[in-house]
Amino acid sequence: MLKSVLLIALLCLGLKGWAQEKTPFAPVDQKDMKKVLQLAEQDSLSRKYFTHLLGVPVNFNANLKLYDFIQEWMGTPYRFGGDSKGGIDCSRFVNRAYEFVYDSVLGGKTSRGIYKELTEIVSTDELKEGDFVFFKIGRRYISHIGIYLGDNKFVHASRSEGVTISDLNEPYWKRYFYKAGRLIGQYF
């Protein structure tokens, strides 16, 4: 018993000395704290802005660079093979988004090419912001691609609406949905 008490006393003294050797945190400058709070407030306002503007709940973990990109391209008309604000197709839109937002060059692939060469298949339960959603619209092969945003929403270049945000639960998209995937080795 005495040995246990002595051992505990020595441990406490040793831990006390160890704790005292650590340097305390430097005091935070009020200007620095003000800057941090302003940035946090701007970040919060950005999320509210994109939620209101795009009609998609933008949560705390959302990549604001992605939503900035979407807002910039929203309403751009669809044009097969297009690659500009004058008109863009679905695969080129996804390529542009990945280049701008994730610094990943997909290489101008078609939706089928992205599916075959660059994608790990994930279940719809595992979808995360930035994942791909693939569709077979009126064909036996993949003919459309979008980027998942969360809450069953995805952004894409639609033939009828141009760059827009749609819901995977809408009957049209539910009917033609094929699979979801993630860029190989990419974990957002």
PyMOL commands that set and color helices and strands:
alter all, ss='L'
color gray80, all
select helices_A, chain A and resi 2-21+30-54+64-73+90-102+111-118+124-126+171-176
alter helices_A, ss='H'
color red, helices_A
select strands_A, chain A and resi 83-84+87-88+119-122+132-135+144-150+153-158+162-167+177-183
alter strands_A, ss='S'
color yellow, strands_A
deselect
rebuild
show_as cartoon
